[in-house]
Amino acid sequence: MASWLKALAYGAGGIAVVGMAALVALQEKLVYVPVLPGVARAYTVTPARFRLTYEDVWLRASDGVRLHSWFIKHSPNHRGPTILFFQENAGNIAHRLEFVRLMMQKLECNVFMLSYRGYGESDGSPSQHGITYDAQAALDHLVKRADVDTSRIVVFGRSLGGAVGTVLTKKNPDKVAALILENTFTSILDMAGIMLPFLRWFIGGSSAKGPKILNCVVRSPWNTIDIIDQVKQPILFLSGLQDELVPPVHMQLLYEKAIEHNSNCLFVDFPNGMHMDTWFTAGDRYWRTINLFLQRLAPDDK
């Protein structure tokens, strides 16, 4: 019996050591995927391909990294909401242009699309601290623009972008009017236990069981669940119930944590929505949901 327990302990220790080595060496490549397999890092299309009026905007993050973005204007004199959009972890902003085209059509909004550092034409390498700086640079640029209604800047984040957007919204209660989250995870720590099941006992977010001894080596934990209750602005949660990457329960947990401290939260689920296509499979109901949220937030009086 003693020898069996000793072997079990050695086995668990071995798994932890292997897991730690893998996390230290590969975590950025797992969390951030600027280049899809078989696809060039450069933009394959620009907004012009979709007949969208846009401006190339170059920014400097507070640590000096040069960033590229697109400001896509609905129309010259339009004063509607401006969506600051943060993408998922894989690919670049060009891969989201079909979604953005439809967003502008359905919501009559401007859209600002930021390339995280290391993505698209932006310099640098991605990290949690770095992308947090990038998001702040984008918001600071928007609030200085004369062609933007700065009282109607809404942050929209999908998946990783939801984690980015939550941090930015929490830090800027006077600059961000509202937050929209779609298919966002509670934390990278929780996702690591899903993506690498053999490490589940050794890694996880604040609600996870086990010793969590590998948490200390995760450089981009993106603990959205630990800060969502500090967001005071209205929040819309959009959850695809067929999400094959982030378990839908993550969105439910985020909503439950937020609503404890912020009564201005709305949770809407879409039965056929997967991780990337909820906006497509849900059809008009998806856009009506967002439109009603924006109207309630700031009715358009044009």
Secondary structure in CASP SS format (residue, H / E / C, confidence):
PFRMAT SS
TARGET T0000
AUTHOR 0000-0000-0000
METHOD secondary structure of the structure
MODEL  1
M C 1.00
A H 1.00
S H 1.00
W H 1.00
L H 1.00
K H 1.00
A H 1.00
L H 1.00
A H 1.00
Y H 1.00
G H 1.00
A H 1.00
G H 1.00
G H 1.00
I H 1.00
A H 1.00
V H 1.00
V H 1.00
G H 1.00
M H 1.00
A H 1.00
A H 1.00
L H 1.00
V H 1.00
A H 1.00
L H 1.00
Q H 1.00
E H 1.00
K H 1.00
L H 1.00
V H 1.00
Y C 1.00
V E 1.00
P C 1.00
V C 1.00
L C 1.00
P C 1.00
G C 1.00
V C 1.00
A C 1.00
R C 1.00
A C 1.00
Y C 1.00
T C 1.00
V C 1.00
T C 1.00
P H 1.00
A H 1.00
R H 1.00
F H 1.00
R C 1.00
L C 1.00
T E 1.00
Y E 1.00
E E 1.00
D E 1.00
V E 1.00
W E 1.00
L E 1.00
R E 1.00
A C 1.00
S C 1.00
D C 1.00
G C 1.00
V C 1.00
R E 1.00
L E 1.00
H E 1.00
S E 1.00
W E 1.00
F E 1.00
I E 1.00
K E 1.00
H C 1.00
S C 1.00
P C 1.00
N C 1.00
H C 1.00
R C 1.00
G C 1.00
P C 1.00
T E 1.00
I E 1.00
L E 1.00
F E 1.00
F E 1.00
Q C 1.00
E C 1.00
N C 1.00
A E 1.00
G C 1.00
N C 1.00
I H 1.00
A H 1.00
H H 1.00
R H 1.00
L H 1.00
E H 1.00
F H 1.00
V H 1.00
R H 1.00
L H 1.00
M H 1.00
M H 1.00
Q H 1.00
K H 1.00
L H 1.00
E C 1.00
C C 1.00
N E 1.00
V E 1.00
F E 1.00
M E 1.00
L E 1.00
S C 1.00
Y C 1.00
R C 1.00
G C 1.00
Y C 1.00
G C 1.00
E C 1.00
S C 1.00
D C 1.00
G C 1.00
S C 1.00
P C 1.00
S C 1.00
Q H 1.00
H H 1.00
G H 1.00
I H 1.00
T H 1.00
Y H 1.00
D H 1.00
A H 1.00
Q H 1.00
A H 1.00
A H 1.00
L H 1.00
D H 1.00
H H 1.00
L H 1.00
V H 1.00
K C 1.00
R C 1.00
A C 1.00
D C 1.00
V C 1.00
D C 1.00
T H 1.00
S H 1.00
R H 1.00
I E 1.00
V E 1.00
V E 1.00
F E 1.00
G E 1.00
R E 1.00
S C 1.00
L H 1.00
G H 1.00
G H 1.00
A H 1.00
V H 1.00
G H 1.00
T H 1.00
V H 1.00
L H 1.00
T H 1.00
K H 1.00
K H 1.00
N C 1.00
P C 1.00
D C 1.00
K C 1.00
V C 1.00
A C 1.00
A E 1.00
L E 1.00
I E 1.00
L E 1.00
E E 1.00
N C 1.00
T C 1.00
F C 1.00
T C 1.00
S C 1.00
I H 1.00
L H 1.00
D H 1.00
M H 1.00
A H 1.00
G H 1.00
I H 1.00
M H 1.00
L C 1.00
P H 1.00
F H 1.00
L H 1.00
R C 1.00
W C 1.00
F C 1.00
I C 1.00
G C 1.00
G C 1.00
S C 1.00
S C 1.00
A C 1.00
K C 1.00
G C 1.00
P C 1.00
K C 1.00
I C 1.00
L C 1.00
N H 1.00
C H 1.00
V H 1.00
V C 1.00
R C 1.00
S C 1.00
P C 1.00
W C 1.00
N C 1.00
T H 1.00
I H 1.00
D H 1.00
I C 1.00
I H 1.00
D H 1.00
Q H 1.00
V C 1.00
K C 1.00
Q C 1.00
P C 1.00
I E 1.00
L E 1.00
F E 1.00
L E 1.00
S E 1.00
G E 1.00
L C 1.00
Q C 1.00
D C 1.00
E C 1.00
L C 1.00
V C 1.00
P C 1.00
P C 1.00
V H 1.00
H H 1.00
M H 1.00
Q H 1.00
L H 1.00
L H 1.00
Y H 1.00
E H 1.00
K H 1.00
A H 1.00
I H 1.00
E C 1.00
H C 1.00
N C 1.00
S C 1.00
N C 1.00
C E 1.00
L E 1.00
F E 1.00
V E 1.00
D E 1.00
F E 1.00
P C 1.00
N C 1.00
G C 1.00
M C 1.00
H C 1.00
M C 1.00
D C 1.00
T H 1.00
W H 1.00
F H 1.00
T H 1.00
A C 1.00
G C 1.00
D H 1.00
R H 1.00
Y H 1.00
W H 1.00
R H 1.00
T H 1.00
I H 1.00
N H 1.00
L H 1.00
F H 1.00
L H 1.00
Q H 1.00
R H 1.00
L H 1.00
A C 1.00
P C 1.00
D C 1.00
D C 1.00
K C 1.00
END
